[in-house]
Structure formats: C-alpha cells, structure tokens
Amino acid sequence: MLKQTYFLRLLLLLGVMSLYSCSEDETVQDPIKGKWQVTDITSTQSYIYESAEELNSFTTTVGENIDMTYEFMDNNVLVVDGIYDNVKYDEDGNQTIASRNILVERTDYWEANEDMSKLRFVIEGGFFEETWTITELTSNKLVKTIVTDFEFDSFDGPYILRNEVTMKFSR
C-alpha cells in the first residue's frame, strides 16, 4: 500500500510539473524588436531609357560617418535617430556631391509579416509608406532592401528611374 501511495504521489507531482513546464500561450520573442545600429546605407539610381540606350546611366550613393539607430518598439512604434553623411558617385566612381551631417529624428509606425520577409513603414505620420524586403535577419544582423521604379517622360523619350537601397544593421 505504501508503494502504491508513493507511486500515485510521484505521478501527481510529475503531472503538476508538466503543467508549469510547457505553455501554449508563451509569447515568441520578436527578432526585430529592439535597438539596431545602422552600419551601412547604399543606394543605386539607374536611369533606363526605352528608346535611347546610350543615355542609360547610374549613380551610387553611400552613407558615411553613420551614427544612427532604428529602435523597433512595442505597439509597432519605430524611433529613428541619428546623423550621417550622404556621398554620391558617378558611374566612374568620381564623387559628384556630398551632403554632410544629415540629421534624422522621427517616429514612425512599423509592422512585419508573419515569416519576417517584409517590413512595412508608415513614415512621418502617414505622409508616405514603403515596404522593404528583409534579406537577412539574425539575432545581431538585419539587412533590408527596397527597389522602387518611377516612370517619366522626357524629350529623349520615356525612361524609368530605378532606386535600389540596401541598409544594414547590427546590435
């Protein structure tokens, strides 16, 4: 009888412990939330003419002296804060223009899709929205890319201005 009572107590104790060890309503830690340091900003602008290929060209813009953070907070609040230089280069790698000490201070709305492949931002109180593709996400590295095409008409014929931006972050 003593062995049977001991066995029932052990079984009851194991049952109670199993209730506390696993829970279906445990929240999964969002891998994007938290503060990220911007480590690289690279943008390529391509001018693509349909009827005048000799006019096709591109420029590259690089962020330098970057001291900027993105903080993805609860309630989908994003705080962007910092300063950086923006330097533009032509096709031959010659510097064409530089904007120094660009100050960025804003609070935006953000959301990510379920598989963490897309980030959507509502910027400057809804002035505009953009959706970025997440190309890499680990606990200490985030890389996001966006490609936008704008169509224009000119005296040389219609063309597309394609802007491709990649930003890299670390914690």
C-alpha positions in Angstrom: 0.0 0.0 0.0 2.9 2.4 0.8 4.5 1.8 -2.6 1.1 2.4 -4.3 0.7 5.8 -2.4 4.3 6.8 -3.2 3.7 5.9 -6.9 0.4 8.0 -7.0 2.1 11.0 -5.3 5.0 10.8 -7.8 2.6 10.6 -10.7 0.6 13.6 -9.4 3.9 15.6 -8.9 5.0 14.9 -12.4 1.6 15.9 -13.8 1.7 19.2 -11.9 5.2 19.9 -13.0 4.3 19.3 -16.7 1.6 21.9 -16.4 4.2 24.6 -15.5 7.0 23.5 -17.9 5.1 23.9 -21.1 2.6 26.5 -22.0 0.9 27.1 -25.3 0.5 30.8 -24.7 4.2 31.5 -24.3 5.0 34.6 -26.4 7.6 34.2 -29.1 10.3 36.9 -28.9 10.1 39.2 -31.9 13.6 39.0 -33.6 13.2 42.6 -34.9 12.2 44.4 -31.7 15.0 46.3 -30.0 17.6 48.9 -30.9 19.6 48.5 -34.1 22.7 50.4 -35.2 22.8 51.4 -38.9 26.1 50.1 -40.2 25.7 50.7 -44.0 23.5 52.6 -46.4 24.0 52.0 -50.1 21.7 53.3 -52.9 21.9 52.9 -56.7 19.9 55.1 -59.0 19.6 53.8 -62.6 18.2 55.9 -65.5 16.8 53.4 -68.0 15.7 54.8 -71.4 13.5 52.6 -73.6 14.4 54.3 -76.9 17.8 55.8 -76.2 20.0 53.2 -74.5 23.1 55.4 -74.9 21.5 57.7 -72.2 21.2 54.9 -69.7 23.3 55.7 -66.6 23.6 55.0 -62.9 24.9 56.7 -59.8 25.7 55.2 -56.4 25.1 57.0 -53.1 26.8 55.8 -49.9 26.2 56.6 -46.3 29.4 57.6 -44.5 30.1 58.6 -40.9 26.9 56.9 -39.8 25.8 57.3 -36.2 22.1 56.3 -36.5 19.8 53.9 -34.7 16.4 52.3 -35.5 14.5 51.2 -32.4 11.6 48.9 -33.1 9.4 49.1 -30.0 6.2 47.6 -28.7 2.9 48.8 -30.2 4.7 49.0 -33.6 6.5 52.3 -32.8 9.7 52.9 -34.6 12.1 55.6 -33.4 14.8 56.6 -35.9 17.5 58.9 -34.5 21.0 59.9 -35.7 23.2 61.6 -38.2 25.1 60.6 -41.3 26.8 61.9 -44.5 25.4 61.1 -47.9 28.0 60.9 -50.7 27.1 60.4 -54.4 29.4 58.8 -57.0 29.0 58.7 -60.8 29.5 55.5 -63.0 33.3 56.0 -63.0 33.5 56.3 -59.2 34.0 60.0 -59.1 32.4 61.9 -56.2 29.7 64.2 -57.6 28.1 65.6 -54.5 28.2 65.2 -50.7 25.6 66.1 -48.1 27.1 66.3 -44.6 25.6 65.9 -41.2 22.1 64.8 -42.3 20.0 64.8 -39.1 17.3 62.1 -38.8 14.8 62.3 -35.9 11.4 60.8 -36.4 8.9 58.4 -35.0 7.1 56.0 -37.4 4.8 53.0 -37.4 6.2 49.6 -38.5 5.0 46.1 -39.0 6.5 42.8 -40.2 4.7 40.0 -42.0 4.5 36.5 -40.4 7.6 35.0 -42.0 9.7 38.1 -41.3 10.4 38.6 -45.0 8.8 42.1 -45.3 8.9 45.3 -43.2 6.3 47.9 -43.8 6.8 51.5 -42.6 4.3 54.4 -42.4 6.6 57.3 -42.3 6.2 60.8 -40.9 2.7 60.4 -39.7 1.4 58.7 -42.8 2.9 61.1 -45.4 4.1 58.0 -47.3 4.5 54.3 -46.9 7.2 51.9 -48.0 7.7 48.1 -47.8 11.2 46.7 -47.5 12.3 43.1 -48.2 14.3 41.6 -45.3 17.2 39.7 -47.0 18.9 38.7 -43.8 17.8 38.5 -40.1 19.7 37.0 -37.2 19.8 38.0 -33.6 22.5 40.6 -34.3 22.2 41.4 -38.0 19.4 42.9 -40.1 19.6 43.7 -43.9 16.7 45.3 -45.7 16.3 46.3 -49.3 13.8 48.3 -51.3 13.5 48.8 -55.1 11.3 51.5 -56.5 10.6 52.4 -60.1 9.4 55.8 -61.2 8.3 56.3 -64.8 8.9 59.7 -66.5 8.6 61.3 -70.0 11.4 63.5 -71.4 12.4 65.0 -74.7 14.6 61.9 -75.2 11.6 59.6 -74.7 10.2 57.8 -71.7 12.5 56.4 -69.0 12.5 54.7 -65.7 14.3 55.9 -62.6 15.0 52.8 -60.5 16.2 53.4 -57.0 17.6 50.4 -55.1 18.5 50.9 -51.4 20.1 48.5 -49.0 20.5 49.2 -45.3 22.5 47.0 -42.9 22.1 47.0 -39.1 23.7 45.3 -36.2 23.1 45.1 -32.4 
